[in-house]
Amino acid sequence: MDKKLTYADYARFSRLPDSELARQCRAEAFHASGPGGQGVNTADSAVRMCHVPTGITVVSRESRSQLQNRELCLKKIRAELSRRARRPKKRHATKPTRASVRRRLDEKSRHAKVKRLRRRPGMDD
């Protein structure tokens, strides 16, 4: 990942067919932790999948079937690609309200008064 990806790049990845998206991913199976007993402990059914071009990594351990967990990982990656593909809202510059300016200045003067009271007696400005 040399260059920073834009929302348009993520949109392009999210429109890929499942087979192409799966080819761009690196998957590894591992023992899932948590509840499930022997069904979890004896089989490498949990799947960690990384979409190599974007670096998005997801984990699925919902099912006892590795195949189903791979499919769930692909769905999670597609959902994350779709989320990142949304165009960011346009930002508009705004001015602070009069009340917020007054609160900030009041706080500054209160802080200055506290600092003045910390000085030694007799050290006037």
N, C-alpha and C positions, 0 to 999 in steps of 0.2 A: 504494500500500500504506500506508494511514493507520494501520490497526490491526494488531497482531501476530496472525498466524494461529496457530490451535491445531491439535493433531493431528486433531480432528474436522473442521476445515475441509479439511485435506489429504485426509482420508478421503473427504469429499464430492467433491472434485475427482477423486480416483482412480477413483471409480465412474462417472464420465461416459463416455458412448460415444465412440469414436474421433473421430467427425465433430464432436461438440461440443467435445472437447478440442482438436482441430486448429483450430477457429474461434477459440479463446481464445489461440492461439499466434501469434507473429510470427516468420516464417522469412526467412532471407536466404541466398542461395547465393554461394559464393566459390571461388576456386582453392585446391585442397588443396595443402599442401606435403608434401615427403617423397617416398618412392619411388613409381614409377608412370609416369615418363617423360611422353611426349606426352599420354597418356590423362588424366593429371592436370593438366598444364600448360595444355592448350588448352580445357578445358571447366570451367564453373562447376558442378562436381558435388558439392562439399562443402557441407553445410548446417549453419547455426547457427540453432537454434530457441530462442525464449524464451517461456515460459508467462507471459503478462502479469500475471494476478492474483497469482501467487506470486513471480515474479521468477526462477524456476528457468531456467537457461540450459544447453543441451547442444549438443555438436557431433558430427556424424557425417561421416566421410570414408572409411568402410570400402569402399564400393562405388563403381564408376565411374558409376552411375546416380543422378541427383539424386532421382528418385522413391523409389528404395530407401533412400537416405540420409534422406529426409524420414520414411519409415516407421520407420526405426531411431531417429530423434530422438524420435518420438512414443512408442516403446517405452521409451526411456531416461527420458523425462519421466514416464511412467506408473510406472516402477520407482522413481523418486525420490519421487514422490507417495506411493506405497505405503510406502516406507521411512519417510517423515516422518509417516505416518498411524498408526504404532504408538503405542499408549498408553505413556507413560513409566513405568518401574518406580517403585513407591512407595518413598520413602526412609524408612528407620528410623533414629532417633537411636541412636547407640551410645556407650558409654564407652570411653576408651582403656584398653588392658590395663595391668596393673601393670608389666610389663616395659618397655613403651613410655614410661610415666611416669618410671620409674627411669632409662632411657636419656636422656630429655630433661633431667632434673635433673642427671645426671652430666655431660652435655655443657655445661649452663649453668655448673656449678661449675668445670669445666675451662677454659671460656672466661673466667670471672671471674679465675681464677688467672693466666692468660696476661696479662690486662689489668693485674693487680696487678704483675706482673713488668716491665711496660713503664714503670712510674713511676720517677721519679728516686729514687736512694737517699736515705733519711732522711725521706721523705714518708710517714709512717705514718698510719694512720687514727685 
